[in-house]
Amino acid sequence: MSDDEAFIAAKLHDLVREIAPELQPKTWYSMPAYANADGKVVLFFQPATKFQSRYNTIGFNDAAQLDDGAMWPTSFAVTAWQEDVAEQVSTLIQRAMKK
């Protein structure tokens, strides 16, 4: 992971620990991820360098409860970690963990 990717991953980790401490950090296909009590990955961080992509991705699996009608996004491009990005990701994590 590049320094920029590691910075984003660390900020995401801090946010997950704050908002959803019940999620357990793990490595998933060599990517940082967070699993629920059943061991299912809820969200993950995919660094751009892993697939030689243009941008990093924060993704949510089906264990996340982001359902919104018949269609909704499950991954988001992230090029930099800024306050507005943190707020948007925070909202997504809260929605993914709704009980």
Residue, then its C-alpha position, 0 to 999 in steps of 0.5 A: m500500500s502506498d503512504d496515501e492508501a495507508f493513510i486512508a485505510a488508517k482513517l477508515h479504521d479509526l472511523v469504524r472503531e468509533i462508529a461500529p466497534e462491534l465489527q472485527p478487523k480482518t484481512w480479506y483477500s489481502m485487503p483491510a476489512y471488517a466483519n460482523a459477529d457472524g464473521k461476514v465481511v460488512l465493509f472493506f478497503q481496496p487500495a488502488t494499487k491492488f488492482q492497478s486502479r485509478y482510485n481506492t474503493i470503500g466497499f460494502n458487502d451484502a451483510a451491510q444493510l444499505d438497501d434502498g429500493a430496488m437499486w443502491p451503490t455498494s462501493f465508493a471511489v475515494t481519492a483522498w480522506q477529507e472531512d466531507v469524505a469522513e462524514q459520508v463514510s460515517t453515514l454509510i457505516q451507520r446505515a450498514m449497521k442499523k439494527 
